[in-house]
Structure formats: C-alpha cells, structure tokens
Amino acid sequence: MSGKQRGHLKSLAHKLRPVARIGQEGITPGVISEIRKQLLHHELIKVKWADLSSEEGPKKEQARQLARRVGAHFVQLLGHNVVLYRAPDAGAMEDGRAPKIRLP
C-alpha cells in the first residue's frame, strides 16, 4: 500500500467510530471473527483496543499483527484505536458488490 493510499484511508477513517472492541481477554477467536465480518461489510474500520500496552511489545507491531491475523492492511494507530482496511475479495465482486472505497 502506497503512502498516498494510506493517507487517503486515514482521511476517510477520521470520522469513523470503532465497530469492534478488544478487551482484557485480548484477541480471542470471537473478536477475530467480528473484525473479519465488519471488514467484509465496511472495508475500512476502527477497532478500540482497551489494553494495548507496551509490555507486550511495541504497540504498532501489535496492531500490525492484528491486521495480519484478520487478513487486512494496517492503516494507522491513534492512541488505542487501530484503523484496518481490506478490499473486497473476488467472491464479493462476483456477487455484484462493488468496492465502496476507491484508492488513488
């Protein structure tokens, strides 16, 4: 993902509210499932991470690992909010769903 594309996604994410929360239990299978479902529906989401701490490694690296686990691109980390993006897959395109976000 280029810097221009990342900047475009950051500007779109500014007005978003978190659609998923990661609590004290951390990244559970249920959380991963919910984030994937939200990415299918919205493409660009914010995730509120309540216990994101430097004890488990650099915060940005934890956010990048979350993105890899859910199959998304890491866009940004703002405090405890992680912004993730995933373009629609080929199956969604065949179902007639066009991408909601056009990257530059």
MIKE-754494 format. One line per 3 residues: number of its first residue (from 1); for each residue x, y, z of N, C-alpha, C. Coordinates in steps of 0.001 Angstrom, whole numbers, plus 524288, in hexadecimal, padded with zeros to 5 digits. Layout:
BEGIN
NUM) X/Y/Z/X/Y/Z/X/Y/Z  ...
end
This chain:
BEGIN
1) 80352/7FB72/80000/80000/80000/80000/80384/804D2/80000  8026E/8086A/7FC7B/805B1/80D12/7FBFB/80455/81113/80031  807B9/814D5/800D4/806CD/818F9/8049C/80207/81C3C/80337
4) 8013E/81D1A/7FE2C/7FCB7/8201C/7FC63/7F7A5/81D3B/7FDB2  7F7A0/8181D/7FCD8/7F301/814FE/7FE1A/7F203/814FF/803FA  7F630/8145A/80704/7F5A5/81459/80CB8/7F38C/819A0/80E9B
7) 7F578/81DDD/80C5E/7F394/82310/80DD2/7EDCE/823BB/80C8F  7EC2E/821B8/80812/7E6A6/821FA/8068C/7E349/81EF6/80A7B  7E510/81A55/80C03/7E219/81728/80FC7/7E1EF/819CA/81524
10) 7E633/81C4B/816B4/7E648/81F15/81BB9/7E23A/8236E/81BC8  7E1D2/8263A/8176B/7DE01/82A80/81735/7D86C/82860/8177B  7D76B/823EE/81503/7D23C/8218A/8154A/7D110/81F6C/81AC0
13) 7D515/81D7E/81D6F/7D45A/81B0E/82292/7D37C/81F13/826E5  7D4E0/823E8/825DB/7D485/827F1/829E6/7CF1D/82824/82C6A  7CB00/827CC/8294F/7C5A7/82858/82B4D/7C34C/8233D/82D4B
16) 7C601/81EE1/82CA9/7C3E2/819C8/82E3F/7C3DC/81914/83425  7C028/81605/835EF/7C001/8145F/83B67/7C1BE/80EAB/83B97  7C410/80CFE/83FF9/7C5A7/80786/84066/7C102/803D2/83FE2
19) 7C1B2/7FFAB/83CCD/7BD83/7FBD3/83C03/7BE93/7F6C5/83F04  7C342/7F64B/84135/7C49D/7F1B2/84453/7C825/7F375/848C3  7C805/7F080/84CF6/7CB41/7F1BE/85183/7CE47/7ECE5/85332
22) 7D32E/7EDC0/85483/7D66C/7E996/8569F/7D735/7EADC/85C5E  7D55A/7E76A/85FC3/7D579/7E865/86562/7D9F2/7E5A1/86818  7D926/7E480/86D0F/7DD27/7E223/8705C/7DECC/7DCBF/86E8E
25) 7DB40/7D9D1/86C17/7DC89/7D48F/86A53/7E032/7D4A5/865A4  7E0C2/7D919/86322/7E433/7D987/85E95/7E175/7D7D5/8599C  7E494/7D5F6/855FF/7E28A/7D479/850DF/7E08A/7CEE1/85129
28) 7DB77/7CE53/851C5/7D906/7C92E/85212/7D6EC/7C7AE/84CB3  7D5B0/7C2B2/84BE8/7D359/7C11F/846DD/7CE53/7C425/845A5  7CB49/7C569/8499F/7C67D/7C85F/848D3/7C798/7CDEA/846E4
31) 7CBA6/7D046/84905/7CD24/7D58D/8475D/7CF05/7D56F/841B4  7D23B/7D19E/84063/7D42E/7D11F/83B05/7CFA1/7D05E/83741  7CBEB/7CD15/838AB/7C75F/7CC22/83566/7C437/7D125/83493
34) 7C36A/7D419/838BB/7C066/7D8F3/83858/7C339/7DCF7/834F1  7C854/7DD76/83597/7CB54/7E130/83272/7CB18/7DFA9/82CB3  7CBA7/7DAAB/82B83/7CB4B/7D8EA/8260C/7C5F0/7DA1B/823BD
37) 7C1D8/7D92F/826D4/7BC85/7DA3B/824FF/7BBCB/7E013/823EA  7BDCA/7E358/82762/7BD58/7E901/826A8/7C073/7EAD7/821E9  7C4FE/7E87F/820FD/7C824/7E9E7/81C68/7C55D/7E870/81759
40) 7C2A1/7E40B/81755/7BFA9/7E283/812AF/7BB5F/7E67B/81175  7B90D/7E878/81584/7B4AF/7EC1B/814D2/7B682/7F1B5/813D0  7BA95/7F375/81685/7BC23/7F8F5/8164E/7C131/7FA1A/8134F
43) 7C4A4/7F666/812B1/7C9CB/7F6F6/8103D/7CDB0/7F9EC/813A1  7CC22/7FE52/815F2/7CF96/8017F/8193E/7CD0D/801F4/81E9B  7CFD9/80052/822B0/7CD9A/80064/827F3/7D18E/80254/82BF2
46) 7CF68/803EC/83070/7D28D/80520/83507/7D15D/800FD/83920  7D56B/7FF54/83BD9/7D4E0/7FB93/84016/7D719/7FE18/84502  7D40C/7FE3F/8491E/7D5D0/8005E/84E25/7D875/7FC02/8512F
49) 7DD57/7FCDE/852B9/7E065/7F8E4/85576/7E161/7FAD7/85AFB  7DE48/7F91D/85EBA/7DE6A/7FB21/8640D/7E39F/7FA31/866CB  7E5E0/7F5A6/86642/7EA9A/7F45C/86930/7EF72/7F40E/865C4
52) 7EFD6/7F75F/861F3/7F47C/7F797/85EA8/7F8DA/7F9E0/861F8  7FCBC/7F6B6/8634C/800DB/7F885/866CC/80637/7F75E/86498  809F2/7FA72/8664C/80F48/7F9C2/86466/811F0/7F4FF/866DA
55) 80F74/7F281/86AAE/811AA/7EDDD/86D23/811F4/7E940/86963  80E76/7E90A/86593/80E4C/7E4A9/861E1/81124/7E5EA/85CCD  81461/7E9E0/85CD5/81736/7EB6F/85825/8154C/7F0BC/8564D
58) 817DD/7F2CE/85256/81630/7F7E8/85048/8107F/7F7C3/84E89  80DA8/7FBE0/84FE0/8080E/7FC11/84EB4/80700/7FB87/848DE  80A20/7FE28/845B5/8093A/7FDFC/84010/80A03/7F871/83DFD
61) 80DBF/7F59C/8401F/80EA0/7F037/83E5F/80A11/7ECB7/83FF8  807D0/7ED9D/8449F/80330/7EAAB/84645/7FEAE/7EBA9/8427B  7FE12/7F099/840CB/7F9E4/7F1F7/83D23/7FAD7/7EF6D/837D6
64) 7FFB8/7EF41/83618/80101/7ECB5/8311B/7FFE4/7E6D2/83161  80107/7E46A/835D9/7FFE7/7DED7/8367D/7FA03/7DDD3/83653  7F6EF/7E149/838A9/7F13A/7E0CB/83868/7EF7E/7E102/832B7
67) 7F196/7E4B8/82FC1/7F02A/7E542/82A36/7F163/7E03D/82739  7F5EB/7DDF8/82839/7F75B/7D913/82592/7F39A/7D4B0/82704  7F216/7D46D/82BF2/7EE9F/7D032/82DB5/7E932/7D083/82B4E
70) 7E761/7D53B/82A24/7E223/7D5CD/827DC/7E257/7D679/821F5  7E708/7D67C/81FB3/7E792/7D6EA/81A09/7E67F/7DC5B/817F8  7E857/7E056/81AC8/7E760/7E5BE/81941/7EC82/7E8BF/818F5
73) 7EC2D/7ED83/81700/7F0A0/7F111/816EA/7F05F/7F477/81BC8  7F4C9/7F515/81E60/7F52F/7F8C4/822B3/7F59E/7FE35/82055  7F22B/801C5/821F7/7F240/80715/81FEB/7F4A5/80ACF/823DB
76) 7F2CC/80A86/828BF/7F463/80E6A/82C89/7F33F/80C97/83211  7F64F/80E9B/835BB/7F55D/80DD1/83B4D/7F501/81330/83DC5  7F07A/8146A/83FEA/7EF9F/8196B/84292/7EE26/8184D/84834
79) 7F1C3/818EA/84BC5/7F0AD/817B6/8513B/7EF79/811FA/851CB  7EAA7/810C1/8531B/7E8F5/80B53/853A7/7E569/8099F/84F35  7E52E/80CAB/84B02/7E1FB/80B59/8467E/7E56A/80994/841F9
82) 7E423/8050D/83FE0/7E6F1/802E0/83B6C/7E35F/80357/836AA  7E57C/80561/83264/7E281/805E1/82D8B/7E452/80197/829DC  7E09A/7FE7D/827E1/7E1B6/7FA1D/82465/7DEA1/7FAAE/81F54
85) 7E0F6/7F8D1/81B02/7DE63/7F903/815EE/7DF05/7F3C7/81333  7DACC/7F209/810C7/7DB10/7ED68/80D70/7D778/7EE3A/808C6  7D9C6/7EDD1/8041E/7D6B5/7EE4F/7FF4D/7D33D/7E986/7FEBF
88) 7CED7/7EA10/7FC1A/7CB6C/7E58C/7FB50/7CE2F/7E148/7F835  7CD1E/7DC74/7F99F/7CF90/7D813/7F6E0/7CCA7/7D6EC/7F1CE  7CEBE/7D357/7EECA/7CC72/7D1FD/7E9B2/7C6DC/7CFEC/7EA50
91) 7C5CC/7CD10/7EE76/7C08C/7CAF7/7EF5E/7BC86/7CF46/7EFFD  7BDFF/7D369/7F2BF/7BA66/7D7CF/7F375/7B975/7DA91/7EE4C  7BD80/7DAF5/7EB1E/7BCF9/7DD8B/7E610/7B94D/7DA69/7E289
94) 7B99E/7D538/7E2CC/7B633/7D1E2/7DFA2/7B083/7D256/7E16A  7AFB6/7D36D/7E676/7AA65/7D40F/7E88E/7A81D/7D955/7E717  7AB15/7DC89/7E463/7A91E/7E18F/7E2A7/7AA3F/7E60E/7E661
97) 7AD41/7E50F/7EA84/7AE91/7E944/7EE18/7B370/7EC0A/7EC28  7B2F9/7F0E0/7EACD/7B768/7F3F5/7E8F1/7BA5F/7F607/7EDAE  7BF59/7F71F/7ED0F/7C24C/7F970/7F16B/7BFEF/7FEA6/7F310
100) 7BF8F/7FF95/7F81B/7BD77/8047C/7FA1D/7C19F/808BF/7F9F8  7C67A/8071C/7FA67/7CACD/80AD2/7FAA3/7CE32/80A2A/7F5C6  7CF19/80E70/7F326/7D28E/80E79/7EE9C/7D7B9/810D1/7F04F
103) 7DBDE/80DBA/7F00C/7E106/80FA2/7F186/7E38A/812AB/7ED15  7E651/816DC/7EE5C/7E8FB/819DE/7EA3A/7ED63/816D3/7E7C2
end
